[in-house]
Amino acid sequence: MSSLKTLNLSINNLFGSIPPSVGNLINLDTIDVSQNNLSESIPFTIGNLTKLRELNFYSNALTGHIPPSIENLINLDTIYLNDNELSGPIPFTIGNMTKLRTLSLFSNSLTGQISPSIGNLINLDIIYLSRNHLSGRPIPSTIGNLTKLSELTLFLNALTGQIPPSIGNLINLDTIYLSRNHLSGQIPSTIGNLTKLSKLTLYLNALTRQIPPSIGNLINLDTIHLAQNNLSGLIPFTIGNMTKLGALSFYSNAFTGQIPPSICNLINLDIIDLAKNNISGPIVFAKGNLTKLSTIYFFSNAFTGQIPPSIGNLINLDTFVLSRNNLSGQIPSSICNLINLDTLDLAENNLSGPIPSIIGNMTKLSTLSLFSYSFTDNIPTEINRLTDLKELHLYNNNFVGHLPHNICVSGKLEKFTAALNQFTGLVPESLKNCSSLERVRLEQNQLTGNITDSFGVYPNLDYMDLSDNNFYDHLSPNWGKCKNLTSVKISSNNLTGSIPPELGRATNIHELNLSSNRLTGKNSKGARKLIFVDQTLAK
């Protein structure tokens, strides 16, 4: 078969090793044994295939090093060795393969540095080296020679040092993925030369200092992801030039100052994440021209002032998280125009006043978080219309009146926290029958009712705290039927009778606090085996 030019054995169930005799097929133009179960090393004799243009060994279980003899494949156009178990360094002799256009070695266990000889591959269009263990020296400056490159993918390695300024020579780049490395230093200003770039992801590195204003030259960018670095200073005003931008994530850095007003130019923006920074001043971006926005994460900053009424213009908003800021004033009634909202989190601010009654219009809400405010008054009855709620967090306010009676009428509620308020009355019937519950905190209120009649069996419940209320009568055996329950706290109520044996036998419970009640009788045998039991038995 020495005259064979194409060998395609892909997508079979082949196993074992690639035989060294493959090197006898000296006229091969294409070899494809991808998506099999081949193992062991790539034979050294692969270097005999000097006419080879396409080498596809991806998605196997090949091990060992890439053989240095690969340098002989000077006519190679495409090499796919990704999704194997190859180890060791990338041979520096790879720089001899000057006709190469696609180099795909991702998802292996390759180590060592990226050789400067990679700069010889001047015809390269695509580099995929992600998901390896490459480290050592910084990305070589010779990468700037690869002016035909359109995709540079090096994420999930251990690369160190700075991004070389020569990256600015790669004027045909469409995609840069350098995230999840240990890159440091400043983003080079030459990045502004890459005007064809559509995706820039540098998250989870150790980049520092300010974003260069030249970033505004990237007018074709649709995704910029710089989260979880040490970037600081102001967000550049020039960010407003990137009008095709759909996703912007600067999460968890050290940015300061205000959001630049130019951000209102980003009319195609779908996702903006500025959470966990030190951004201050008012929220000024929420104007009607950002109507494509679906997700806003601004939590854990230092925003001040009121939530602007213009937020109601963002009619496609799905997620709105402003928690842990210094916002004040009332929740604007216009927020209830956001009828597509799934998540609303305004917790831990300085907001005050009542919850707008028309919140009941937001019937798609699955998460509503309003804890740690200075809210007073009753919960508006319109909240009962939010039948898709999975999480409702109201704790640490000054709410009075009764708990919403239809809080779990649809059986979807999983987490309900209304502790540290002044709620009174009975537990709603819908909550008693809410089998979806996983976590409930109602402690430190003035709730009352027969403890047996107020609660049912909850197969998914993990945590229940009813402490410091006015529940009375006997504990129900049903508590022992909650198979996932690990923590039960019903201290400081008016419970009477004895601990039911079913509760004592619930070995999944690790924390049981029934202290400061009027329980009588003897500890059940099972209860004595619990890791932590704190209870007061009347004598």
N, C-alpha and C positions, 0 to 999 in steps of 0.2 A: 504493500500500500504506500510505497514511497512517493507515488505521484499524487496522493490525496491532498486536496487543497482546503476542504472544509470538513471538520469533524464536530458534529453536534449530538451530544448525548445528554442534553439538559433535561431536567424534570423527569427523572427516573428514580429508581431505588438502588442505585449503584452504591456499593460499599467497598471497603478495602482501600488500598493506596493507588495513586496514579503510577503506572509502571514506568521505570526508567526508559524502556524501549520507545516511549512516546517521542524521545529525541531523534529517532530514526525518520520521523515524518518531516523531512527537511523542506518539503514544498508546501507545508501547511500555511494557509493564509488566515484561517479562523479555527480556533478550538474553543468549544463551549461544553463544559461538564458541570455547569451550575445547577444548583438546587437538587443535589443528591446527598448521599451520606458518606462521601469520600473522606478519608482520614490520613494520618501520617504526613510526612513532609512533601513539599513540591520537589520533584526530582531535579537534581543539578543539570541533567541533560536537557532541560527545557531551554537552556541557552543555545542549543543547536538549531532551534527553529528561527533562523535569521530572516525568513520571509514573512514571519507572523505579523499580522496587523491587529487582530483582535484576540485577547486572552480573557476568557470568562470562566473563573473558578469560584464565583461567589456562592454563598449559602451552602457550604459544606461543613466539615469538621476538620479541616486541614490544620496541621500543627507545625512547629519548628519555625525556622527563619525563612525569610524570602531569599532564595539562593542568589549569590553575587553574580552568577552567570547570566542573570537577567539583563545585565548590561549589554549583552550581545544582540538583544532584540531591538536593533536600531531602527527597524521599520514599524515598530509597534505604534498603533494609533490609539488603542483603547486597552486598558487593563482594569479588570474588576476582580479583586481578591477579597472584597468585603464580606462580612458575616461569616468569618471562620474563627480559628483559634491560633492564628499566627502570632509569633512573639519575636523578640529581638528588634534590632534597629532596622530602619528603612535603609537599604544599601546606598552609600553615597554615589555609587556608580550608576544610580538611576538617572543621573544627570546626562548620561550618554544617549538616552532615548529621546532625542531632540524632536522627533516627529509626533511625540505623544500629545494627544488632545484631552484625554480623560484619564485621571488617576484616581481610582476608587479603592481605598484600603480601610474604610471605616468598619467599626465593630469588630476589632481584633484585640490583641494584647500587645501591640507594638510599643517599644520603648525607645529611649534615647532622644536625640535632638532631630529636628528637621534640618537636613544637610543644606549648606549654602549652594550645593550643586543643583538644587532644585531650580535655581535661577537660570539654568541652561535650557530648561524646557519651555522655550519661548513660544511654542504653539499651543500650550496648555489652555484649554477652555474651562475645565472643571477640575477642582481638587476636593476630594472627599477623604479627610483623615480623621474625622470625628470618632468619639467613643474608643479611644486607645489610651495609652499611658505615656504619651510623648511628653518629654520634659527637657531639662538641660538648658541650653542657650535660648535667648529670645528668638522669636520668629526672625529668620535671616532677612537682612535688608535686600538681599538679591531677589526676594520675591517681587520687588518692584520691576524686575525685567519682564514679568509675565503680563505684558500689556494686552494680550488677547483674552485674559481670564474673565469669565463671567460669574463663576461661583467659587467662593472660598469658604470652605466648611471645615473648621478645626475645633468645634466645641467638644466638651467633655474629655479634656486631656489635662495635663499638668504644666502647661506652657507658662513660662515666667518672663519677666522683663517687660519692656515697653512695646507698644505697637509701632513698628518702624515707620517713620515718615514717608519712606519710599512707597508705602501703600497708596499714596496719592497718585502714583503713576498708572494705576490700574483703572484707567478711565472707562473701560468696558464692563466693569463689575456691576452685576445686578444684585448679588447677594453676598453678605458677609455674616458668617456665624462663628463668633469667637467666644461665645459664652461658656461658663463653667470651666475656667482655667484659673491661673494665678497671675494674670497680666496686671501690670502696675503702671504708674506714671500717668501722664496726661493723654487724652485723646488727641492725636496729632491734628494740627490745623489743616494739613494737606488733605484730610478726609473730605474737605469741601470741594475737591477736584472731581469727586466721583458722582457726577451729575446724573448718571444713568442708574444709580443705586436705588433699589426698591425696598430692600430689607437690610437693616443694620441691628444685629443683636450682640451685645457685649455684656449681658447681665452675669452676675455672680463671678466677678473678678475683684481686683483691688485698685481699680482706676481712681485717680485723684484729680483735684483742682477743678476748674470750670470747664463746661462744655464750650468748645471754641465757637465764636459767632459764625464761622464759615459753614457750620452745620446747615445754615439757612440756604446754602446753595443746592442742597439735595432736594430739588423741587419734584423729583419723581418718587420720593420715598413714600411707601405706604405703611411700613412698620419700623418703629424705633424702640428698642428694648434695652435700656441701660440700668435696669434695677439691680439692687444689692451690690453696689460699689461704694466708694468713698467720695463721690463727686460732690462738689460744694459750690458756693457762690450763687449767683442769680441764674435763673433759666434765661437763655439769651432771647432777646426780642425778635431775632431773626427766625425763631421757630415758626413764626407766623407765615413765612414764605412757603412752607411745605404743605401746600393746599391739597395735595393728594393723600395726605396722611390719614390712615384709618385707625391705627393703634399706636398709642404713646404710653410707655411705661418707664417712669423714673422712680419707682417704688424703692424705699429703704436706701436713701442716700443722705446727704447733709445739705440739700439746697435751702437757701434762705431767700428773704425778700418776698415780693408779691408775684403772683402769676402775671406774666406780661399780657397786656390787653390784646396784643397781636394774636393771641391764641384763638380769638374769635374769628380769625380768617380761616381756620381749619374746618371748612364746611363739610368735609367728608369724614370727620372724626367719628369713630364708632366706640372706641374704648380709650379712656384716659385714667391712668393710675399714678397719682402723685403721693400716695400714702407714705407714712413714716419718713417725713422730712421735717424741716423747720420753716416751712412756708407760712407767711403771715399775711395780714391785711384782709380786705374783704374778698368774698367770692364774686368776681366781676365777669366771669366768662359766660355765665348762663344767659345767653341772648338767643333770640329766635333763629339765628342763622346756623346754630349747631343742632339742627333738628334730627340728624342721623345718630346722635349719641345714644348708645344703649347702656353703657356702663361707666360710672364715675366712682372711683375710690380716692377719697381725700382724707381718710381717717389718720389720726395721730400726726397732726400738724399744729399750727398756732393761728389758724384762721379766726378772724374776729368779725364783729358786725352781725347783721341779720342774714338769714337765708333770703336771697333776693326773690321777689315775687315772679320775676321772669323765668324762674325754674319751671314754671308751669308750661312754658313753650316747648320744652324738650319732650315731645309727646311719644317718642320711641324709647324713652328711658326704661330700662329693665332692672338695673341695679344702681342704687344711690346710697353711698356709705360716707357719712360725714362725722362719724363718732370721734371722740377724744380730740376736740378742738375747743375754742373759746367763743363759740357762736352764742349770741344772745337774742332776746326778743321772742316773739311768738312764731310758731310754725305758720308760714303763709298759707292761706286757704287755697291758693293757686296750685299748691303741690298735689291737690286732689284731681287736677287735670291729667295726672300721670296714670292713666287707667291701665297701662301695660306694665306697671311696676310690679316686679316680683320680690325685690328686697329693698326695704327702707330702714336704714340704721342711722339714727340721729343721737345715739346715746352719749352720755358723758360730755355734755356741753353745759351752757348756762341758759338754756331755753326755759321759758316760763309760760304761764297762761294755760288755757285749756287746749286739749287736742281738738282740732277742727272737726266738727260733726260730719262734714262731707267726706271724711276719710272713708266712709262706707262705700264711696264710688270706686275705690281701688280694689276691686273684687278679685284681682289676680294675685294679690299679695300672698306670698308664702312665708316671708320673714318680716316681722315688724319689731324693731328694737328701739325702745324709748326709755331705757333705764338711766338712773342717776341724773335726774333733772331736778327742777323745782316745780314740777307739775302739781297742780291742785285740782280740786273739784272731782266730779264723777267721770268715769269713762263714758264717752258718748255711746248711746245705745246703738248707733249706726255701725259700731265696730262688729256687731253681731252679724253683719252682712259679709264679713270677710271669712267665708267658709272654706277657703283653700289654705288657711294658715297652717304651717307646720311648726313655726317658732313664733312665740309672742313673749317679749321681755319688757316688763313694766316695773321691775323692782327698784327700790330706793328712790321713791318719789313721795308725794303727799296725797295720793289718790284716796278718795273716800267713796262710800256707797258700796254697791254690790259688784261682784265679779260678773263679767259679761255672760249672760245666760246661755247663749248659743256658741260658746267658745269652741266647742268641739262637736258641733252638730253633724258635721260631715265625716267625722272619724279620722281626720288627717293630722291633728295636732300631736307633735312629738315632744316639744320643749316648751314649758310654760313656767315663767318666773315672774311672780308678782309679790315677792317678799318685801319687807320693810316699807309698808304702806299703812293705810288705815281702813282697809276693806272690812266690811261687816257682812252679816247675814250668812246664808247657807252656801255650801258648795253647789254650783249648778249641776243639774241632772245630766247635762251633756258631758260634763267632766267626769262624773261618776262612771259613765258608760264608754269612756274614750279609750278603747283598747290599744290605740296607737301610741300612747304616752310612753316616753323614755325618761324624761327628767322633769320633776315638778318641785318648785320652791315657792311655798306660801307662808313661810315663817314670818313672825313678827307682824301680824295683823290682828284683827279682832273677829275673825271668822268663828262661826259656831256651828252646832249641829251634832247629831248622833254620829260618832266616828264609824259605827258599823254601817249605818245607812248612807253615809256620804261618799264612800269609796267602794270600788268594785275590784275586779281582777284585771291586772294589766300585764300581759305576757311579755311586753318589751321594756317594762319599767326597770330602770337601773338605780335611780336616786329619787327619794321622796323626803322633803323636809316640811313638816307641819308645826314646828315648834312655836311656842309663844302665841297660841291662839286660845279659843275657848271650846274646843271639841270635848265631848263627854261620852260616857258610857263605856261598854266593853270593846276591846279590840276584836276585830273579826278574824276568823280562821283564814279568810281570803288572802290576808297578807302573806301567808305561807305558800300560796298558790302562784305568786308572782316569781316565776322561776329565774328571772334575770336580775332580781333586786339585790343590790349589794349594800345599800345604805338606807336606813330608815331612822328618821329623827322626828319624834312626836313629844319631845320634852315640854314641860311647862304648859300643860293643858289640864283637863279635869277627868282623865281616864280613870275608870274603876275596874274592878274584877281582876282576873289573873291573866298572865300571858298565855295565849292559846298554844297548845303543843305543836300545832302546824307551823307556827312562827319559830318555835324553838328548833324544829327539825330542818329549817331552811338554811342549809350549810353554805349557800352562796352569799348569805348576808355577812358582811365583814364589819359593819358598823351599825349598832342598834342603840339608840339613845331614847329611853323612856323616862328619864329622870324628872323629878318634880311633878309627879302626878299623884293619884290616890290608889295605885294598884295594890292588890292584896294577894296572899297566897305564897306559894313556894316557886322559886325559879324552876322552869322546865329544864329537864336534863340537857336538851339540845341547846338551850339558850346559854348554859354555862360553858359550852364549848366554843361560843363565838369569840372571834379575835378581840372584839371590844364590846363590852356591855356596860352601859352606865344607866342604872335605874334605881329608883327609890321605892321600896315596898313599905306600905303602911303597916304598922305593927298592931 
